[in-house]
Amino acid sequence: MTHSLLQVLRHLERRGHDALVVAPRSGPIDRTLYGAEPVLLPSVPLPSYPDVRVTLASTHKLATILRGHEADVVHLASPFVLGWRGVLAAEAADIPSVAVYQTDIPSYAERYGIPGAAPVLTRHLGKLHRRADLTLAPSTSALDRLESLGVDRLALWRRGVDTERFAPGRRSRRWRREVAPDGEIVVGYVGRLAPEKQVEDLRVIADLPGVRLVIVGDGPDRPALERLLPTAHFAGFLGGDELARAMASFDVFVHPGESETFCQTIQEAMASGVPVVATGAGGPLDLVHSSRDGWLYRPGDLAELRSRVLDLTGDDAKRRAFSVRAREAVAGRGWDRLGDELIEHYEGAVALRRATRGERVGRVRRTRDAVSRSAVGERAADVPTSAPIASPRWRRYVAVGDSLTEGLCDASRVPAGEYRGWADRLAMLLALTTPAAEQVGYANLAVRSRRVDDAVTVQMPHAVGLGADLVTVLIGANDLVGRRVEPDALADRLDAAVRKLRATGCDVLLVTPFMPRRPATRLFAARFARFNARLRALAAETGSMLVDVDTMPELVGHDRWAEDRVHLNSAGHRGLAYAAARVLGVPDAQELGALERAVHAVEPVDEVSDDRTVGDLEWLRRHAAPWIVRRLQGRTAGDGRVAKRPDLLPIAVAADPSPGPTPMRRARRLG
C-alpha cells in the first residue's frame, strides 16, 4: 500500500502536480515523497498491531488543511479512520473526493478475532465509500464486494508494477546458495506476517522433499510462525533492490491470503518471471491465469495448495513455461500508464462535482477489462473508465449440455414435473435486458445423462442449424466419472466442436464441469482438474468466454445441492445463472441477483421442494439404488428423452405499464 502511494506521488511530480500528504505521525520519514508536502498528525498505535497508527483529527482541522493547500481533489488512500474524517472534510471544503479501496478491514477484524466487529465495520465501510464522489477498486472481486454494500459510484483502477526493478535478470545464485545451500527448489512468500495473510497455511508445503520455504516479511505473527515452520528460512523485511533480488530468485511464489483486494506481490513475482500459486479468492482471481502462469486453488483447500505447489516444483519444464508467461502477463502494467489513469479519474471526479454542484452525483458506470471472469487467458485491453458496459447483443441463444443445463432439481415456480435450470434463468436475464422492441429466441438442447460425444455430434450441430449467435456449453461430468476416461482426449473432442462453432461467428460461453465437495468425489478430482485446465486454454485460444466454477467456490457450497446430492438446487441454479450473466456483461446482473436472493430469502421452504436434505438411508433408497440399477442394466436416465426446448422460441417478458422500463423495474414485475 505504501509502495503504491509513493508511485502515485512520483507520477504526480513528473506530471507537474502539487501533492500534499496528510498521514498519522509514526516516526521520521525515511523515504522520498517526490516533492509532496507532508502534514503528520498525532497518532496512537493499534493495540493488536502497533505498526499500524490511528489518528482522530477533527473534520474542521482537515478541512482547514485542504483549503490551505487549495486542493482540487482529495485522494483517500485506503480510507477507514482518518479517511472518514477526510471525506467529511472534503465535503465541508466542497472538494471532490476519490476513495481508493485497498483493504478489507471487516475481514481483517475476523482474522484478528475481534468478536462482533465485522458487521459494524462492514456498515462503516459501505457508508464511507457511498459518501465519496468516486471509489476506485483494484479488482473485479473488490467491485462486487463494494456493490454488495450499495456503493454505486465505482470504477476499476488496478495497480502498476515496476517491471524494471522486478525482472528475471535480478535472479541471484549467491542469494539462492545462502537460503538453499543444498540446491533445493525455492518456494517463497512475501508480505506481512499477520493473521489476515494466513501464512500459517504454508505449513502444508514446508515438508515437501527438495523444497526450501523462504518467508520474506515481518509482523506480529513472526515469532509464532518461526515456531510453526522451523525448517523455513525467515529473511525478515526486505525492500527495494533487496526485495527484487529475492523475488527473482524464487522458483515458485505462493500466497495463501483470502482477504486480498488486489495482491501487489503477485504482480511483482510475475514481473520477476516467477510462477504463482495463490488462493482462488479476491484479487488473485484477476492476476493469476490457472494452467498458464500459475495455479489458483480453492480457498481453504490446503491439500490442493500442496498439490499445486508440488506440480510446479516437480516439473522443471512446466515451471520454465509458466515463468515466461508470467512475465508476459504483466507487460504494459507500468506505473506511468496507471498514474495517467488515476489523473483521469481525478479529472472525472472534479468534472462531476462541478456539474452537480450542491447535490450528490449519479451513478458512474464501473468498467471491467473483459467480460470473462476466467482464471486463464489474456484479458481484453482496458476500456476507458467512462465507457458503459455494452448491453448484450445476442438474439438467438442455445444451451448445450446434460442434466445440469436441462435444469434437474430446479423446480422453482414451474408446474410439477418440469424444471427451470440456470440456462432458462440466463435466457430470461438476456430477455429482460434487451430493448422491448426486440425478442430473444431461446432453445435448450440439453438432456440428462448426455456426454461430450452427444454434445459435439448432435447438440452443437443443431445449434449451428438454428443460427445461434450465443451457445453455452456445460458438459463432461458424466464422462469424467466413468470407469475409463482420458480427460485430454475428451477435451480434444470438445475443442474441435467449439472451434467449428466459433468459425460460424457464434459466441461461446464455456462452463467448467464440477462436483459436490464430498469425500467420494475426490476419486475424480484429478480428472476434472485436467479437463478444466484444457477448457481454460480452449477459451483463451478461441476467444470464448468462460465461467470457471473452480475459482468461484460459493457456487458449489454445501447449500447449493439438491436432495439427490448430485444436482444443483434452485439456489445453485440461480447462482450459476447470475455468474454467467456477469461474464456475459448483462447490465445490472449483480443488482438483479441481489433482488432475487432477497425475494427467496423470505419465502418458506416448500415441504416437497428438491432443496431439502434427507438421511443417508432415504437417499440410498430414493436416489442411489435406482441409479445403480440403471447402470447394471446399461441404461441412463436420459434414454428415450428429447430436448425440452429443441427450437428457438421467444422468451416472454411481462409488460410493465410504468414509463421508461428499466431492467430492474421489469424484474420487479416478474418477481
Order of alpha helices (4+ residues) and beta strands (2+ residues): alpha-beta-beta-beta-beta-alpha-beta-alpha-beta-alpha-alpha-beta-alpha-beta-alpha-beta-beta-alpha-beta-alpha-beta-alpha-beta-alpha-beta-alpha-alpha-alpha-beta-alpha-alpha-beta-alpha-beta-alpha-alpha-beta-alpha-beta-alpha-alpha-alpha-alpha-beta-alpha
